[in-house]
Each structure stands twice: as C-alpha cells, then as structure tokens.
Amino acid sequence: MAKKAQLQKPMITIQQYASPIRRQGRQRLYLKSLGLGKMNAVRQLQDNEIVRSLLAKLPHMVRIVSE
C-alpha cells in the first residue's frame, strides 16, 4: 500500500511587543483570540486568513517573527 503524503500546514510565529494597557477593548480581545496577552509572549499559529486579518488590526502591538 502506498503511503499518503502528509501535507505540512504553514505555520507563523508571532510575538507581542506592546502592552494592551490603555488600548481599546476590541484590541484586547484580538490579542486574546491570538493567544497573547503579556509582553514578549510568543505564539506559533497556522498561517491562514483569520490570523492574518487579526495581525493586520494589531500592527502596533504584534510582530511576525518567522513565517
């Protein structure tokens, strides 16, 4: 039997570099949905449209470390 080729899902590593203090409540919710919330927190997530749209709303708080 032939083995099925396993597809590698693209991953993206993000880091929070700014504090959510004195930010809009909506931006804090975006951070929580990305799994962030504290300074210098790093998270590896799947690279898809949802994550990219959240990152586009938080360019002043989150940076992409590696793709």
Residue pairs with C-beta under 8 A, 6 or more apart in sequence:
9 46
9 47
10 46
10 47
10 67
11 44
11 45
11 46
11 47
12 44
12 45
12 46
12 47
12 51
12 64
12 66
12 67
13 42
13 43
13 44
13 64
13 65
13 66
13 67
14 34
14 36
14 42
14 43
14 44
14 45
14 55
14 62
14 63
14 64
14 65
15 40
15 41
15 42
15 43
15 62
15 63
15 65
16 31
16 36
16 37
16 38
16 39
16 40
16 41
16 61
16 62
17 39
17 40
17 61
17 62
17 63
18 39
18 60
18 61
18 62
19 39
20 27
20 28
20 31
20 37
20 61
23 61
27 57
27 58
27 61
28 37
30 54
30 57
30 58
31 37
31 58
31 61
31 62
33 54
34 43
34 45
34 51
34 54
34 55
34 58
34 62
35 41
35 43
35 45
36 43
36 62
42 65
45 51
47 67
55 62
55 64
